[in-house]
Amino acid sequence: MDDNHYAALIERISALEARERQLTLTSHAYQVVITTILGNLDAETRGRIISMVDEAHEIAYSQAVNRSDKNLSEIIKGADEIVQRMFNYAQGGSHSDLP
């Protein structure tokens, strides 16, 4: 690999790392916004929304499993873990549950 290719590769890696950091920060910001919205709703409305999101996750996960899409199944499981922590916090749980 010559110096030009190496420099281009390093530049691309740096750009991808910066993009990953930005996506992580944006994700955390949306988690705070959604958690705040849920936390400010009455318990009944919050419960209905949580139930709908839980059901949507179950459906999406089942569809991914039925299509044998292991990558999507893992992504949905990871998203479900995050959303469960958000729901817990919105319902008065510990802030340490959030990233």
N, C-alpha and C positions, 0 to 999 in steps of 0.2 A: 504494500500500500504506500503510495507516494504521499508527500507532505500535503498536497492540495486535497487529496481524498480524505486524509486523516483530519485536516482542519475542517473540512465540510461535515464530516461525521461528528466531530466534537461540537460544532455549531448546531447541528440538528439535535443532538442529545441535549444540549443546553436549552434549546427552544422547547423541546418536549418536556423537560423537567420544569421549566417555567410555566408551561401550560398546565401541567399536573398540579402544581402549587396553586395556580389560579382557580382551577376547578375545585380543589379541596376547600379553599377559602369560600368560594361561592356556595358550595354544598353546605358548609357550616352556617353560612349566613341564612340560607333558606331554612335550615333546620330551626334556627332561632326564630325566624319569622313565623313559620308554621306552628311551632310550639307555643309562641306567644298568642297567636290567634286562637288555638285550641284552649289554651289556659284561660282566655277571656270569655269563652262561651259558657252558657249554662251547662250543667252536668248532663242533662238529657240530650241536648244537641250534640255536645262533645261525644257522648257515648254512641250516638247514631253514626256520626262521622267515622269514629274509630272502627265501629262494626263494618261499615261499608268498605273502608280501606283494608281491613283484615280479610274480608271476603274477596276483594279484588286481588289481593296477594295470593290467597289460596287458589283462586281460579287461574291466575297467571302461572303459578308454580306447577299446578296440575297439567296445564297445557304444555309447558316446557318439558315436563317429565314424559308426557304422552308422545311428544315429538322426539324424545331421546336427546334433547338439547341440554347436555350437562353444563355447558358454559352458562347458558341463560338461567338454568335452575340454580346454579351457585350465585349468580348475580342477584336473583330474586330473593334467595335466602339471606344474603348479606343486606339487601335493602330492607327486608322484613325485620332483621335485628335492629337496624338503625331506627326504623319507624316505631318499633316497640319501645325503645328507649325514649323516643320523643313523646310518645303517648304517656309513658310512665311519668315523665317530668311534667307534662301538661296537666296531669291529674294530681300533682303535688309531690311527686317523687323527687329523688335526689338529683341535683344538677350534675353530679359526677357521672351520671349515666350517659351524658351527652359527650361527644368528642370535643 
